[in-house]
Amino acid sequence: MKYIIYTITAILLILFLRDIDYELLLLQVDQLGFKIIGVIIISLVAYLFGTLAWMFSINSIFNIRHLGRFFVVRQIGEALSVTNPTGIIAGDAIKVYLMSKVGYNTSQISQSVIISRLLTWFSYLLVVLFVLVFLIDDVFTSKLVSVITFICLVGVAALLLLLLFHKDLWLHKLLAHIHRLTGWRYLQKHLPIIEAYNRDIYTLRKARPNYILIVIGLLVLHYLAGALEYFYILRILNVDISFLSALSMEIGTSLLRSVMAFIPGQIGVEEYGNKYFLSMLNVKDDGVWVVVSILRRIRQLWWILFGLISYIMYTKKNSKKLNHIKIASDGYIVH
């Protein structure tokens, strides 16, 4: 299987490199100069929102003094998620391991990682619904149909809230019912895990209801900051684009990255995703999608390097508490 993944990755990389106009690329990047730093700053803000969301996912008193440690560990995990074929499995595993080895409760950290991941997906769906609400008038000419559609979208959002946070664990019950109807073995295998996740979220909501709202708000801001990155890049490339269009690009490429997470670094996936969504927004300049992709790759490489250096410094600083660790091919930690 891994050879198939590597082959797909290599093909996408070759196709992307073939489509680049290197002369135009160098000219445009040279013209941008220090404006590239803005991309790093915006991504820093997005990652800080993500870190704070993770911290509020822990069923304990929030302490801002721990922000630095959580940020560093999160970036180590995210860097591993991008570069490892197992994606978030490896990244989340090392987050739990590193935090548990410096005195944090393993169970609480593990639950917080799971809760923040689930609420990330939930927040993503909220952002999608938000975008759809604004697109209603563009899609439907009838005001009545627009109102009905809006009510339906609000109903979907309310249903999502109930599925995640209801005391009777509705998400688990719904998936269990689907399993009974379909006999899907994959679902049967993961039902106990889903039940545990659903219970963890309900427990946090019951113990600290404000934390749940704060986490969702921070994760929505995380996606908005991601959209701001697209908006900023396209604006400095003199492309006239609205923030709503940039947000549409963010949710579209995020979905692609999630689906194709098994490809290391999503090489080629994000690039051609950028090309597709820019064409959907009537941006026809062939050089724009390449420059957008390159700038986002520069940002990504910066944070991967940050994660690598942070891991070396973090493990050195906590060498008395940390043993040597290795990530196996299945994404789990081997001591």
N, C-alpha and C positions, 0 to 999 in steps of 0.2 A: 504493500500500500504506500509506503513512504517513497518508493521509487516513482510511483505514479504522481505523487504530490510534487516531487522534485522536477519531474518532467513537465508538468503543467506550469510550474513556477518558471522554469527555464524558457518555455515557449512564450509565455506572457512577457517576460523580460526582453526577449529577442524582438518580439513584435513592437514593444514600446520603444526600444532603442532604434529600431528601423524607422519609426515614424517621426523621429526628432529631427528638426532643422537646426543643427548645432550652431550655425552661424547666427541665425536669428535668436536662438536661445541665449548665447553669450552676449549679444548686443542688448537684449532686454534685461537680463540679470545685471549687466554692468550699469545700465541706466537707473536701476532701482537703488543701488548703493546701500546705504545704511537703513533704508526703509525696511529691509529684510528683518531687522531687529524687532520691528513691530510685530511680526508674526510670532516670534519667540515670546514676547511679552504677553500677547493675547492668549497663547497656549498656556503660559504660566498661570494666568488668571483662571482659565478653564480647569486646570489641574488642581488649583487651590480649592475651587468649588467642589471638585470630586473628592478631595481629601477631607474637607469639612463634612461632606455628606457621609463619608465612611465613619468619621469620628462620632457623628450623631447617631450612627446605626448601632452603637454599643449601648447596652442596657446599664449604663453607669453615668455618673455625673460628668458632664462635658468639661474638659480642661484645656484651654487654649494654649497652655505652655507645652503641650505635647504635639502641637501642630507640626513642628519641624521634623520630629521623628516619624510621624505618620506620613508626612509628605515624602520623605526620603524612601521609606519602605514601599509606599505606593508606587513610586517611580521605578524602583527596582522590579517590582512585580509587573508593572505595565511594560517595561522594557523586555522582560522575559516573555510576556504574553505575545508580543509582536514578533519576536525572533524564534520562538519555539513552536513547532507544528501543532502541539496540543493546546496552544492558545491560552485562554483564561484559566485552564486547569492548572498549568504550571505556575502561572503568575499569581493566582490566588493562593496556591499551596505555599509558595515561598513567603508570601505576606504573613500567613498564619505562623509559619515556622519562625521567621525572624522576630516577630512581635512576642511570641510565646517564650523565646529564649532570652528575652531581656525583662521578663517578669510579668508580662500580661497573661491573663487567664486564657488558656488555649480555647476553651469552650466558647467564651464570650467573643474572642477575636474571630473564631471560625464562624459563629453566628452572624457577627457584624459584616463579614465579607459576603456571606450568602445574602443577607438582608439588603445590603447596599447594591449587590448585583441584581437582585430581583426588582428593587425599586428603580434601578437604572433603566431596566426594560419597561417598567410601568411608566416612568417619566417620559421615556421615548414615545410611548403610545399617546401620552397626553400632548406632547409637542406635535405629533402627527395630527391628532384631532384638532389642535389649535390652528394648524396650517389649513386643514380642510375647511374649517369654519370660514376662514378668510377667502377661500377659493370658491365657496358656494355661489356667490353672485356671478362669478365668471363662468361657472359651469351651467347654471340654471337661469333661464330668462324669466320664469314664473316666480313671483314673490312668494306665493303659497308653497310651492315646492321647496324653495329655499328655507322657509320657516320650518316645514316638516323635517327636512334634512337636518337642520340645526338641532331640533328637538331630539332626533334620533341619535345624533352625535353626543349630545349631553347625556342621553340615556346610556349609551355605550360607556362613557366615562364613569357614570355612577355604578354601572354593573362591574366594571373593572375594580372599582374601590371595594365593592361588596365581596367580590371573589377573593381579594387579597386579605381583607381585614375583618371579615365577619367571624364571630366567635365559633360558628359551626364549621369553619374551614371549608368554605364553598368551593375554592379552587380545587382542593383535593377531591371533593365529592363530585365535582363536574368531570374531572379527568377520570375518576373511577367509573363513573357512569358511561363515559365514552369508551373506556376499556371493555366494559360489559357488552356494549353494543358491537364493538369492532373486533374484540379479541386480540388487540395489538399487543404483542409480547414485549416490545420495547417499553411501552407505557406501563405494563404490569411490573416490569423490573424496577422502574423508577418511582412507582407510586409511594412506597414508604419514605423515600427521600423527599418527594414533593410534600407529603403530609408533614414531615418534620420542618421543612422550610416554611410552609403555611402557618404552622403553629408558632414558629419563632417570630414571624412578623406580627401575628396577633398578640403574642406575649409582650413585644416591645410597644405595640400600640396601646395595650392595656396599662402597662407600667409607665410609659412616657409618651402619651398621645401627641404632645407638642413636637417631640423629636421626629415623629413620622412626617408631619407636615413640613418641618424644617428640612429634612432629608430630600423630600420630593421637590421643594422649592429650590434647593441648592443644585439638584441634578438637572432641573429645568434650566437653571442659569448656566450650568455646564454646557448644555446643548446650545443655548443662545450664544455663549462665548465661542463655541465651535463655528456657529454661523457667522459670527463677527469676523472670524479669521478669513473665511471665504469672502465676506463683504470687503474687508480691508485689502486683501490681495487683488481682487478684481478692480477695486477703486484705484489702487496705485498703478494698475495696468491700463487705466483710463477706460474701463468697461463700465457703462452705465447700468447698474443693477440695483434692485431694491433689496432691503434687508429680508423681506419675506421670501424673495427668490433665493437669497443666500441660505436662508433657513431650510428651504425646500431641498437645496443641494446637500446640506448637512445631513438631513434625515435620510435622503436617498443614498448617499455614499456610506453612511453609517450602517444602513441595512445591508448593503453589498459587502462591507467589511466583516459584518457578523456572519453572514451566510458563507463567505469564503475564508473564514478565519483559519482554516487548516492550511492555507498557503502562507508560508513564512513571510512576514512583513506585508502580506496582501500585495505582493509585487505584481504590477500590471492591473490588478483589480481596481484599485483606487484611481489609477491613471485613466483607464478606459471608462471608469465610472464618471470621472470629471468630464471627459470628452462627451459622454452621452448626455449628462445633465446640462452641460453648457449648451449643447445643440438644442436641447428641449427649451432652453431659455433664449433661443435665437442668437446665441453668441457664435458666429460662424468663423471667426479668426482662428485658423489652424494653429497658430503659435501660442494662443492664450492657454489652452488646456495643458499644453506641455509645461509652460512656465508655472502655472498654478500647481501642477503635480510636482515639479522640481522644488518649488518653495516649500511645499508641505513635506516633501521628503527631507529637505534640509532641516526643517523643524523636528521631524521625527528622529533623524540621526543625532541631532543635538541632545534630545532627551534620552535616547538609547545610550549615548556616551555618558550623559549625566547619571543614568541608572547604573552603568558599569562602574564608574568611578565611585559612586555612592556605595555600591555593594562592597568594593574593596576597602574603602575607608570605614564603613559601618562594621564589617566583620573584624577588621583590625582593631577598632576601638573597643568592640565587645568580644574580643578573642577568648576571654576567660569564660564567657557564657555560651559562645557559639562554637559548635563542632564543625568540622569540614562537611559541607553538604554538596550533593550532586543531584541534578535533575535527570531522572531516567527518561527513556524515550516515550513512556506513557504519560509523562508529565508529573509523576509523583516524586516525592523526595526520598532519596536513598541516603542513609546515614553511613 
